[in-house]
């Protein structure tokens, strides 16, 4: 089992930073955030005009207001340039990912010259995106509520149409997850990323707590067959292929919306329960 601390040590030794190594833990934190505050983070990868650089570090989530401002900017850009795609290289960043960046910065500022303390980056609030082809999209983003950080970080755009405490909610999500899986080693769920929380983050497995019981686009197997069949049975017809594709995700989002669940298209414990699926 590789811990977060071991992963950080390896990055510093190899001088290569990759926050995607905690993708399993990040998925759990995002799901827990949407449990603590329903639909606080919404997936935006299906918006027309969105592309991405790929990579396990990417969490294409925003708060609702920011997502709608992005939708408007995309619509305006496509109206002027129908073939234009927005290449997103970074969006929502979990507290686990920010912890990696901050620790590398503290230990080796030549490798990362600056990083915010976990809970304090606007990427953690679901109000920021990094756009690789920023020159093409800057006019449309600025016209629809987005602000540009400036020439020092030209890919970075941020929005203020949402809550500014979501970074703290992400910390609370991690703290409550820790307590769930460590009932004999509890910590205060206060949204403060202090030394105690940092030490426990270091001890976490990068794959997440226990077994990750959530499924998303790209996953395959018999459980995906069951999910697709269950969606069909409850009125959301989905081809039973055993591959979690875009059609499956769209059906999941419709089902989650109907049931009042966090509509992120990821089939986690609450969605499995609502579908009547036991693992």
N, C-alpha and C positions, 0 to 999 in steps of 0.2 A: 504494500500500500504506500503510494507516494503522497506525502503531506504537502501542504502549501509551502511550508518553510523549506522542505527539501527541494521543491521546484524552484523557489527563489534562489537558493544556494547554487543550484545547477545553472540558472540563467546568468548569475554573476560570474560564475566560473567560465561559462562558454561565451559570455558577452553577447548573448542573444535573448531578447525579452519577448515573451509570447504569453499574453494573458488568456489565450485560448485554451491553455492547459487546464484551466478550472471551469471549462464549459459545463461539466456535469453539475458542479456545485452552483454555478451561476444559474442554471435552469431551475434548480430547486429554490434559490433565493427569489427569482422572479415569480415563480408560482406562489411562494409564500407571501410575497408583497401583494399579489392580486387576491390572496385570501384575507389578508389583514385589511385591505382597502379595495373593494371590488372594482375591477377594471381600471386601476390607477395607471397601468401601463398597457398600451395597445400596440399590437404588431402592425407595421406599415409596409411590409415587403410586397404586398399585393397591390399597392397603389400604382396606377398607370404611370409609367415613366421611370419607375425605380429599378436600378440595377445595384449591384454591390460588388465589392472586391472579393467576396467569398472569405472563407476563413472561419475557424471555430471561435474566434474572439468576438465576432459580430453578433450583437443582440439588437435586432431591428425593431425597437420599441420606443414609443414616445407617449407623453401624456395626451389626452384627447384633444385639447386645444391646439397643441403643437402639431399633432397629426393633421388636423383640419387646415391649419395654415400651410403645412407642407403640401397637402392635396391641392390647395389653391395655387401655390407657386408652380407645382408640376403642371397643372392644367393650363396656366398662362404660358409656360415655356413651350409646351407641346403645341399649343395653338399657333405659336409663331414659328416653331421648328419641329414639325411632326416626328422626325426621327431622333430627336434629342432624348438622351437617357441621363439620369442623374446617378453617378457612381458614388455610392456611400461607402466610406472606408471605416467609419466608426459612428455609433449612435449611443444607445443606452449602455452604460458601464456599471457592472455590479460592484458591490462593496468588496467582494473577493478580488476582482480585477484591479480595483483602485488600490487595494492593500498591496498587491504585487508591485505596482508602479511606485507607490510611496516608499516601500521598503527598499527597492532597488535604488531609488533616488537618494535615500538616506545613507545607504551603504556605499554607493558608487555613483556620485553625481556626474561623473564623466560619461557614464552610460546613459543615464536619464538626468538631464540638467535641471528639471523642475517637475514636480508632481504635487497635487493637493492631498491633504490628509483625507483618508476615507470618510465619506459623508459630506464632503465640501466641494466636490467637482460638479459643474452643471451637467456633465455627462451622466452623473448619478441621479439627476433630477428628471431625466427623460425629457429634457428641453434643449438638447444640443445634437448636432450632426456634424460630421466631417465629410466634405464633398471633394472628391479627387479632382473632378473637372469644375472647380469652383468659379473660374472666370465665366464659363458659359451660363452658370445658374445664378450668379450673384445678383444680377438685376431683378430677376423674378423673385428670389428669396427676400431681398430688401423691400420689394413692393408689396409683400404679403406678410409683414410682421416679423420677419427674421432680422437679426442684427449680425453684423460681421465683426469678428474679433479684431481683425486688422492684419497688417502686413507681416507681423511677427508670427502669426499662425493663420495663414490665408485660407486654409481649408475649413476652418471652424466657424460655424454659424450657430446662434442660439436664439431662443424664443422665450418670452416672458408670459405666455398665455397658459398659465397653470400654477400649481402649488410649488412653493419653493422649499418644502420640507420633505420631499420624496427621498432625498439622500439619507435623511434620518430614518425614514421608513424602511429603507433598504438595510440599514444597520439593525433595526428592530427585527426585521425578517430573519436575518442571520442569527441574532441572539435567541429568538424564539425557536428556530430550528435546532440550534445547539441544545437548548433546554429539553426539547422533545426527545432527542436522541441521547442525552446525557442527564437523566433525571437525578443522578447522584452527584452531579457537578454543575449546579445551576449558576446562572449569572443574571443580573438585573436587566430586564428588557426596557431600556431607557433611550435607545437611539443614539447613545454617546459611544463613539469608537475610541475608548480609552485603552490603557495598557492591558487590562484584563481581557477585553474583547479581542485585541490584537493577538495576545498570546494564544487564545483559543482558536482564532482563525489560523494561526501557524500550524496548529495540530490537526486541522481538518484534512481529510482525504480530498485530493483534487477532483476525484470522480463524484464527490457528493456524499452525503450521509447515507449510510446503509445502502439499500438498493434504490436506484432512481426509478420510480414507478410513474414515469411520464413518457409520452410518445409524441413525436412531431414529424414534420415533413422530412422525408429521406429515410425514415425507419421502415423496416420490412419484417415479415415473419407472420406466424399464425395469429399472434395477438392483434395484428393490424387487420387480418381477415375478420376477427371477432368484432373489432370496433366498426369496421365498414358494414358488417351485417347488422349490428345493433342500430347503427344510424339509419339504415334502410328500414328496419323494423319499426322505428319510432317516427317515420315520416320524412326522413331526409335521405332519399335514394342516393346510394353511393356504390359504384362498381366494386365488387369484392375481388380485389387483385392481390392483396397481401402487401401492397406498396403504398405508404402514406404519401400521396401525391397532392397536388393543389386542389383537386376536386374534393378529396377527403378533408383537407383543411377548411375549405369553404363550408362544407357540411357541418363540420365540428363547430365553427364559429356561429353558424345559424342556430345550432342546437344549444350552445352555451348561452347565446343571447336570449333565447326563449326561456331557458331555465334560470336566468339571472346570475349566471356564473361569469367569471372573468373571461371575456371573449377573446382569447389570444390564439386559438387554434391549436393549442397544445393539450393533449389528453392526459391530464394528471389525475390524482386520486379522486377529486370531487367529480370530475367529468366521467370517470370510469364508474363511480358509484351511481351517478344519475342515469347512465346507460345500462345499469344492472350487470356490470361486468366485475367478476371477482377473479383476482390473479392467484 
